[in-house]
Amino acid sequence: MSQDSGLRAPCHGSETMNIRMLQTSARGYLEKALSEQEKAFLEQDEALLRSEAQKKDLKKQLEESEAQNKVLKKQLEENVAQNKVLAQREKQLQQWNNSIMLEKKKADEKVLLLSEEHKREKNELFRTIIELEKQLDVKSTLALEIERIRGALLLIKQMHEDGDLQGRNKMNKFQELLKKKEEDLTMVELIVKEWISNDEIQEAQKELIIGLWDSSNQAFIHVERVGVDINPFQTTTSRNFFEEANIELLELWSLWAEYTRDESWHPFKVIVDKVGNAKEIIDEEDATLKFIMNEFDEEFYKFVTTALVKVNENENKNDPSYNHIRPVMWNCKTGRRATVRDLYLKAVDWWNKA
């Protein structure tokens, strides 16, 4: 029994050591496991915290993104609205542009038509004026021929005062020729009068008088006052008659008006220049003009002769306005009343400068 006890004692000690070793090993393992588990928990907590932070960041980013999306959506809607407005404006502009182009096309066509019409009217008027000038030349030629025939008749009458047969035959021949020329002249005068009284020509002359009224005296064509002007008479009578000036003024002016109305008084003579052109000039040997030269001064005589030329250019003594001052268009270069051709050229000059 003692022996068995002695044998069990070492065995019991060995088991105890083993148990302790196992316990120590188990405790170490457990501590390690607990440490690792605690570390894992800490890592898990940290990961969870990071995840929460990331979730917050993501949420914030999402909110910001949604806000940006709302702004972008609003901007997009505004852009769409603006695009619609711009599209409408572009459509309106296109319509306006088309309308303007159409109006411009119509205006261009109208201007072209007017230009062609003006060109046609200008050519037609020019042809009319050329024909009128031809008739005026014919009239002038006939008038000169009539004056020559009358002169020839007077010469024949003086040479054959005894009334011999040869003289009578010549007289009859020239009288027939004179009658024919006078009839031709009457016909031409009627044609010219009809053309000059044409409404369009009269209207054009009125417009030219209005346009030229304020023109300089140095202009090629300007408005001249023609008629029995009382102002020079007033100046002359004031110099020569003093107290009785008013009475003499009326008498002198009335006498002048009477002379200008007298168709038999024509103090002009026909001359032929070196190139064969005939024209009328003042006859300084006329008795009435000599009287004026002797009784008054040279200035007044010059006025009378100048006025006679102007009145002769505006020849129509039966016109009620004949003894009144009236505006006519005057050619300063020729010192004569402007012809229809002169006025036409002046009008064309204005037209080209407009």
MIKE-753018 format. One line per field, with one value per residue (C-alpha): residue in one letter; x, y, z. Coordinates in nm, 2 decimals, always signed. Example, Ala and Ser with C-alpha at 12.3 -4.5 7.8 and 13.67 -1.06 7.14 Angstrom:
<sites>
code = (A,S)
px = (+1.23,+1.37)
py = (-0.45,-0.11)
pz = (+0.78,+0.71)
</sites>
This chain:
<sites>
code = (M,S,Q,D,S,G,L,R,A,P,C,H,G,S,E,T,M,N,I,R,M,L,Q,T,S,A,R,G,Y,L,E,K,A,L,S,E,Q,E,K,A,F,L,E,Q,D,E,A,L,L,R,S,E,A,Q,K,K,D,L,K,K,Q,L,E,E,S,E,A,Q,N,K,V,L,K,K,Q,L,E,E,N,V,A,Q,N,K,V,L,A,Q,R,E,K,Q,L,Q,Q,W,N,N,S,I,M,L,E,K,K,K,A,D,E,K,V,L,L,L,S,E,E,H,K,R,E,K,N,E,L,F,R,T,I,I,E,L,E,K,Q,L,D,V,K,S,T,L,A,L,E,I,E,R,I,R,G,A,L,L,L,I,K,Q,M,H,E,D,G,D,L,Q,G,R,N,K,M,N,K,F,Q,E,L,L,K,K,K,E,E,D,L,T,M,V,E,L,I,V,K,E,W,I,S,N,D,E,I,Q,E,A,Q,K,E,L,I,I,G,L,W,D,S,S,N,Q,A,F,I,H,V,E,R,V,G,V,D,I,N,P,F,Q,T,T,T,S,R,N,F,F,E,E,A,N,I,E,L,L,E,L,W,S,L,W,A,E,Y,T,R,D,E,S,W,H,P,F,K,V,I,V,D,K,V,G,N,A,K,E,I,I,D,E,E,D,A,T,L,K,F,I,M,N,E,F,D,E,E,F,Y,K,F,V,T,T,A,L,V,K,V,N,E,N,E,N,K,N,D,P,S,Y,N,H,I,R,P,V,M,W,N,C,K,T,G,R,R,A,T,V,R,D,L,Y,L,K,A,V,D,W,W,N,K,A)
px = (+0.00,+0.28,+0.44,+0.14,+0.11,+0.47,+0.40,+0.08,+0.25,+0.48,+0.20,-0.03,+0.24,+0.29,-0.07,-0.09,+0.19,+0.02,-0.30,-0.13,+0.05,-0.27,-0.44,-0.15,-0.16,-0.54,-0.52,-0.26,-0.46,-0.78,-0.60,-0.46,-0.80,-0.96,-0.69,-0.74,-1.12,-1.09,-0.86,-1.10,-1.39,-1.18,-1.10,-1.47,-1.57,-1.32,-1.44,-1.80,-1.70,-1.53,-1.83,-2.06,-1.83,-1.83,-2.20,-2.23,-1.99,-2.18,-2.51,-2.37,-2.23,-2.57,-2.75,-2.50,-2.54,-2.92,-2.89,-2.66,-2.90,-3.19,-2.98,-2.88,-3.24,-3.36,-3.08,-3.18,-3.55,-3.44,-3.22,-3.50,-3.73,-3.46,-3.41,-3.78,-3.78,-3.47,-3.63,-3.94,-3.73,-3.52,-3.85,-3.97,-3.64,-3.66,-4.01,-3.91,-3.61,-3.82,-4.07,-3.79,-3.64,-3.98,-4.04,-3.69,-3.76,-4.09,-3.91,-3.63,-3.89,-4.08,-3.76,-3.67,-4.02,-4.00,-3.65,-3.77,-4.08,-3.87,-3.63,-3.92,-4.08,-3.75,-3.69,-4.05,-4.01,-3.68,-3.83,-4.12,-3.87,-3.67,-3.98,-4.08,-3.73,-3.77,-4.11,-3.96,-3.68,-3.93,-4.13,-3.82,-3.72,-4.08,-4.08,-3.75,-3.87,-4.19,-3.98,-3.77,-4.07,-4.22,-3.90,-3.89,-4.25,-4.16,-3.86,-4.07,-4.34,-4.07,-3.91,-4.24,-4.44,-4.58,-4.77,-4.62,-4.72,-4.39,-4.41,-4.77,-4.67,-4.38,-4.61,-4.87,-4.61,-4.46,-4.80,-4.91,-4.58,-4.63,-4.98,-4.86,-4.57,-4.81,-5.05,-4.76,-4.65,-5.00,-5.01,-4.67,-4.76,-5.08,-4.88,-4.62,-4.88,-5.06,-4.74,-4.62,-4.97,-4.94,-5.03,-4.71,-4.48,-4.66,-4.64,-4.27,-4.21,-4.39,-4.17,-3.86,-3.95,-4.01,-3.68,-3.49,-3.65,-3.37,-3.09,-2.78,-2.78,-2.46,-2.65,-2.68,-3.07,-3.24,-3.58,-3.60,-3.88,-4.04,-4.30,-4.37,-4.18,-4.26,-3.94,-3.71,-3.97,-3.99,-3.61,-3.59,-3.88,-3.73,-3.41,-3.56,-3.89,-3.85,-4.18,-4.39,-4.24,-4.55,-4.76,-4.48,-4.42,-4.78,-4.78,-4.44,-4.54,-4.87,-4.70,-4.45,-4.74,-4.92,-4.61,-4.56,-4.92,-4.90,-4.85,-4.74,-4.44,-4.16,-3.83,-3.63,-3.44,-3.32,-2.95,-2.76,-2.43,-2.11,-2.23,-2.57,-2.78,-3.05,-3.15,-3.35,-3.17,-3.28,-3.32,-3.14,-3.28,-3.63,-3.79,-3.93,-3.60,-3.42,-3.67,-3.61,-3.23,-3.26,-3.50,-3.36,-3.03,-2.84,-2.92,-3.29,-3.24,-3.06,-3.34,-3.60,-3.40,-3.33,-3.69,-3.79,-3.57,-3.72,-4.08,-4.01,-3.88,-4.21,-4.41,-4.79,-4.92,-5.28,-5.22,-5.39,-5.08,-4.86,-4.84,-4.77,-4.44,-4.42,-4.14,-4.00,-3.69,-3.39,-3.08,-2.79,-2.54,-2.75,-2.93,-3.26,-3.56,-3.47,-3.60,-3.79,-3.46,-3.27,-3.52,-3.51,-3.13,-3.15,-3.40,-3.19,-2.89,-3.10,-3.22,-2.86,-2.74,-3.04)
py = (+0.00,+0.24,+0.14,+0.23,+0.56,+0.62,+0.55,+0.76,+1.07,+1.14,+1.06,+1.31,+1.58,+1.52,+1.55,+1.86,+2.01,+1.90,+2.05,+2.37,+2.37,+2.31,+2.58,+2.82,+2.73,+2.77,+3.10,+3.23,+3.11,+3.26,+3.59,+3.60,+3.51,+3.78,+4.03,+3.95,+3.96,+4.29,+4.42,+4.29,+4.47,+4.79,+4.75,+4.68,+4.99,+5.20,+5.06,+5.13,+5.48,+5.53,+5.38,+5.62,+5.91,+5.79,+5.76,+6.11,+6.23,+6.04,+6.18,+6.53,+6.48,+6.34,+6.64,+6.88,+6.68,+6.70,+7.07,+7.11,+6.89,+7.12,+7.43,+7.26,+7.15,+7.51,+7.64,+7.38,+7.49,+7.86,+7.77,+7.58,+7.89,+8.12,+7.90,+7.91,+8.29,+8.31,+8.07,+8.29,+8.60,+8.44,+8.34,+8.70,+8.84,+8.60,+8.71,+9.07,+9.01,+8.84,+9.13,+9.38,+9.20,+9.18,+9.55,+9.63,+9.42,+9.60,+9.94,+9.84,+9.74,+10.06,+10.27,+10.08,+10.14,+10.51,+10.54,+10.39,+10.61,+10.92,+10.82,+10.77,+11.10,+11.28,+11.14,+11.22,+11.57,+11.61,+11.50,+11.74,+12.02,+11.94,+11.95,+12.28,+12.42,+12.32,+12.50,+12.80,+12.80,+12.77,+13.06,+13.28,+13.19,+13.27,+13.60,+13.70,+13.60,+13.80,+14.10,+14.06,+14.02,+14.33,+14.51,+14.38,+14.50,+14.84,+14.86,+14.74,+15.00,+15.27,+15.15,+15.12,+15.41,+15.46,+15.13,+14.95,+14.60,+14.45,+14.62,+14.50,+14.15,+14.15,+14.31,+14.04,+13.77,+13.90,+13.97,+13.61,+13.49,+13.72,+13.59,+13.23,+13.30,+13.48,+13.19,+12.95,+13.17,+13.18,+12.80,+12.76,+13.02,+12.82,+12.50,+12.67,+12.84,+12.50,+12.33,+12.61,+12.62,+12.25,+12.20,+11.99,+12.25,+12.53,+12.34,+12.27,+12.65,+12.74,+12.50,+12.63,+12.99,+12.89,+12.71,+12.98,+13.28,+13.30,+13.21,+13.43,+13.68,+13.50,+13.18,+13.06,+13.07,+13.29,+13.47,+13.81,+14.06,+14.17,+14.43,+14.80,+14.87,+15.20,+15.22,+15.36,+15.62,+15.73,+15.76,+15.96,+16.19,+16.25,+16.36,+16.58,+16.72,+16.74,+16.90,+16.79,+16.44,+16.26,+16.41,+16.36,+16.01,+15.90,+16.07,+15.92,+15.58,+15.59,+15.71,+15.42,+15.17,+15.32,+15.28,+14.92,+14.84,+14.99,+14.71,+14.95,+15.06,+14.81,+14.99,+14.69,+14.61,+14.28,+14.23,+13.94,+13.85,+13.72,+13.35,+13.44,+13.43,+13.69,+13.86,+14.16,+14.45,+14.79,+15.05,+15.35,+15.57,+15.52,+15.86,+15.77,+15.63,+15.94,+16.16,+15.95,+15.99,+16.37,+16.43,+16.20,+16.06,+15.76,+15.55,+15.59,+15.53,+15.21,+15.10,+15.16,+14.97,+14.68,+14.66,+14.67,+14.37,+14.18,+14.27,+14.17,+13.83,+13.80,+13.91,+13.91,+14.26,+14.14,+13.96,+14.14,+14.09,+14.25,+14.58,+14.42,+14.31,+13.93,+13.68,+13.51,+13.28,+13.46,+13.33,+13.55,+13.43,+13.53,+13.82,+13.68,+13.50,+13.14,+12.90,+12.58,+12.39,+12.61,+12.53,+12.16,+12.15,+12.34,+12.09,+11.79,+11.96,+11.98,+11.62,+11.49,+11.68,+11.56)
pz = (+0.00,+0.08,-0.23,-0.44,-0.27,-0.35,-0.71,-0.74,-0.59,-0.89,-1.13,-0.96,-0.98,-1.35,-1.42,-1.23,-1.43,-1.75,-1.64,-1.55,-1.88,-2.06,-1.86,-1.93,-2.29,-2.30,-2.12,-2.36,-2.65,-2.50,-2.43,-2.78,-2.92,-2.70,-2.81,-3.17,-3.13,-2.96,-3.23,-3.49,-3.31,-3.30,-3.67,-3.73,-3.54,-3.72,-4.05,-3.94,-3.85,-4.18,-4.36,-4.17,-4.26,-4.62,-4.62,-4.49,-4.75,-5.02,-4.89,-4.89,-5.24,-5.35,-5.21,-5.37,-5.70,-5.67,-5.61,-5.91,-6.11,-6.01,-6.12,-6.44,-6.50,-6.44,-6.67,-6.93,-6.91,-6.94,-7.23,-7.40,-7.34,-7.48,-7.77,-7.85,-7.82,-8.04,-8.29,-8.30,-8.34,-8.61,-8.78,-8.75,-8.88,-9.17,-9.24,-9.21,-9.43,-9.69,-9.67,-9.71,-10.00,-10.16,-10.11,-10.24,-10.54,-10.60,-10.54,-10.78,-11.04,-10.99,-11.02,-11.33,-11.48,-11.37,-11.52,-11.85,-11.84,-11.77,-12.05,-12.28,-12.18,-12.21,-12.56,-12.66,-12.53,-12.70,-13.03,-12.98,-12.90,-13.21,-13.42,-13.25,-13.32,-13.68,-13.70,-13.53,-13.79,-14.06,-13.91,-13.89,-14.25,-14.37,-14.18,-14.34,-14.69,-14.64,-14.54,-14.85,-15.07,-14.92,-14.99,-15.34,-15.39,-15.26,-15.50,-15.80,-15.72,-15.71,-16.03,-16.22,-16.10,-16.45,-16.42,-16.72,-16.80,-16.70,-16.36,-16.31,-16.39,-16.14,-15.88,-15.93,-15.92,-15.59,-15.44,-15.51,-15.36,-15.06,-15.01,-15.02,-14.78,-14.54,-14.55,-14.48,-14.19,-14.05,-14.06,-13.89,-13.63,-13.55,-13.52,-13.30,-13.09,-13.04,-12.93,-12.70,-12.54,-12.46,-12.09,-12.02,-12.17,-11.99,-11.66,-11.72,-11.79,-11.47,-11.27,-11.43,-11.35,-10.99,-10.98,-11.15,-10.96,-10.70,-10.94,-10.98,-11.27,-11.39,-11.44,-11.80,-11.78,-11.53,-11.48,-11.65,-11.57,-11.91,-11.97,-11.94,-11.61,-11.45,-11.24,-11.51,-11.60,-11.23,-11.22,-11.54,-11.46,-11.11,-11.27,-11.55,-11.42,-11.04,-10.90,-11.20,-11.19,-11.09,-11.38,-11.63,-11.50,-11.58,-11.91,-12.02,-11.90,-12.07,-12.39,-12.37,-12.31,-12.61,-12.83,-12.73,-12.81,-13.15,-13.40,-13.67,-13.46,-13.50,-13.46,-13.59,-13.91,-14.05,-14.12,-14.26,-14.09,-14.26,-14.25,-14.40,-14.09,-14.07,-13.75,-13.62,-13.45,-13.32,-13.60,-13.45,-13.74,-13.61,-13.55,-13.21,-13.09,-13.21,-13.02,-12.70,-12.75,-12.79,-12.51,-12.25,-12.14,-12.28,-11.98,-12.04,-12.42,-12.34,-12.11,-12.39,-12.65,-12.42,-12.32,-12.69,-12.76,-12.46,-12.56,-12.92,-12.79,-12.59,-12.89,-12.83,-12.82,-12.80,-12.47,-12.18,-11.97,-12.23,-12.05,-11.71,-11.56,-11.59,-11.55,-11.85,-11.89,-12.04,-12.20,-12.07,-12.33,-12.63,-12.47,-12.58,-12.44,-12.37,-12.63,-12.54,-12.63,-12.38,-12.11,-12.19,-12.17,-11.84,-11.71,-11.82,-11.64,-11.32,-11.37,-11.40,-11.09,-10.88)
</sites>
